[in-house]
Amino acid sequence: MAFTEAERAVIFADVQQGGKDEADLKVAIQLIEVELDKGDPSSIQDAFELALSVHPTVVLLWLKYLHWLDNSLKIPSKAAEVYERAVIVNPMSTEIMQLALIAYERAGESSEKIEELWEVAKNSIVDPDWGRSLFTTYIFLLKRRVVQSESKDFSIVEEAFEDGCTFLSHRFRFWDQMFKYRLMHAYFHYSTTKNYGKARDIVRDILATGGNTQPKVAIEAISYERHFGRDMIRCRHMLYQAVNSVTENAFLLFDYFIQFEREEGTLEELGKALSKVNSQAKRLQQRDEQMRVQRLTASPLKTKKDSPVASRENGSKLHAKRKLQLLSEDNENTEKSVAKRDKDGFVVPTIPSRLAKNKEMDVDSGSSDATVGPASIIVSVHAEVNDINADVDEQATVFVSNLGYNATVEEIASLFDNVKQVWLSGAGKGKQSKGYGSVTFNTAEDASNALKKDRVKLNGRPVFVSKYKKKKEGDVGKSDFRYSVGLEKNKLYVSNVHFDCSEEKLREVFGAFGSVKAVRIVTHKSGRPKGCAYVELDSESSAQKAINSPAIEILGRPVKVALSNPPKKDQLTPAIKGHGMHRRIGSMTNGNDETENKNVDSGEKPKKTKLSNDEFRKFL
């Protein structure tokens, strides 16, 4: 868009006289775009400086300015001056801190000044991914400094590696899930310091904490020892351990193992490796076949997708032996129920097997007022025997759900304060729990405080914490939608959100438009993000600023912003599977597909009819 000098002067004057509302920010951005089109560096810099003098807390403006300085102006000393101001104004922006470290190094700033910046930068870390990235930038800045000085002393780099490991592991439980930081640390010792003892300790830690189950991680760690440590016995030992542990993409590791023995081993060692790999491949094939058969022989109402034997617990498959046990129990129960006959000799119809819950269900459809049946089994934190959940103080009790089947009462109790007793439904006599239960506290106030911890993570899964309500006779258990529906003019719906984006990052980005009251990232029941979020701002005007702002990018991905206007639960069409809908058995119909589809298409409710014995058999 071309502007005359007169139009440019008007825009410039508007920015000088403007305030800090949405319209003024748009004018400031318009001025910057005008100057960028003209291409005059001096005018572009003036436009950025003027815009930031009026809107000093808008992080996106700073990042746009810094990007232009680094990639277009390319004057390191000038860029360092602007970075120094940006760091002061945005002390909690990890992205600006990371760029500032590189800019200081490019400008040849002193070690003292870089160390001073680093102390400020560490305090900006609120996310493990950004934390690892920031430490990585700083560590290799130090390494380049040592190399340039032609020194062989890399102790300062090693101290930075250790500091990063300690700092991040203390702040974040899952600080290095993909093992990238520790692999980088091990490679540094193998290739640079030649401290093979330390490098092997790091590799041992990687493989012992889950790296064995990931073929690419195991192969990379073993290749370091193979090419630098040259201890083939150690490599072979690690390969055998990894082959015993791997389950997913196992053939990547199998191929590497065979090729390793071809190149490094004897004929006898190659034969042993082939035997081991073939044995493991056969075992994995049998396991997959067992799972397939179990899915096919399970209840007809349990589909391949919904079958509990195919479900995952905390990201890993249930043990095959446990799956067979669960299946045999279901079959025994089914046989017993089918064997019942009435006085005339007819088989008494049985209720169809309960539908398994979807493998992933929307967090949004959870209920705040959940119910617990009176026959739930009690598992106390202190008691060693099971009991029946009878007299429970509702005011001092909360309902917990979406628990991992292997979650223990001790783990659940550790999430809260002043816990008196924990109950898990279905747990006892060596059985797994059903994934829900209740927690009783000393006082009602403790229970109220526990509700604030809704969706706290346990073993990577969000735990739903809601009000406890005893299930009364005749109560159908209908639950209310836990979040408000309809148009909320101060709340934003943000889509196309990066899966690695954190709540802190969303607060930082949308804090440029106003005070952020709440942020909620929508996740599946497993805890995996769905790629959308809700951001509640302090006012309608703040929300409009965000909607009318230029394209917003978070972690390199452009996001879409709109006002929050979710439909009411009863407006959702049951015929559409997925999209936050729970599959339920409300009432049994005659199973006529054509009639049912016709009723759904016409908007009519299907009629309830009584079923005969023959019709009941169709369910089985």
Buried (B, 14 or more C-beta within 10 A) or exposed (E): EEBEEEEBEEBBEBBEEBEEEBEBBBBBBBBBBBBBEBEEBEBBBBBBEBBBEBBBEBBBBBBBBBEBBBEEBEEBEBBBBBBBEBBEBBEBBBBBBBBBBBBBBBBEBEEEEBEBBBEEBBEBBBBBBBBBBBBBBBBBBBBEBBEEEEEEEBEBBBEBBEBBBEBBBEEBEEBBBBBBBBBBBBBBBBEBBEBBEBBBEBBBBBBEEEBBBBBBBBBBBBBBBBEBBEBBEBBBEBBBBBBEBBBEEBEBBBEBBBEBBEEBBEEEBBEBBBEBBEEBBEEBEEBEEBBEEBBEEBBEBBBEEBBBBBBEBBEEBBEBEBBBBBBEEBEEEBEEBBEEEEEEEEBEBBEBBEBBBBBBBBBBBBBBBBBBEEEBBBBBBEEEEBEEBEEBEBEBBBBBBBBBBBBBBEBBBEBBEEBBBBBBBBBBEEBBBBBBBBBBBEEEEBBBBBBEBBBBEBBBBBBBBBBBBBBEEEEEEEBEBBBEBEEBBBBBBBEEBBEBBBBBBBBBBBBBBBEBBEBBBBBBBBBEBBBBBBBBBEBBBBBBBBEEBEEBEBBEBEBEBEBBEBEEBEEBEEEEEEEBBBBEEEEBBBEEEEEBEEBBEEEEEBEEEEBEEEBBEEBB
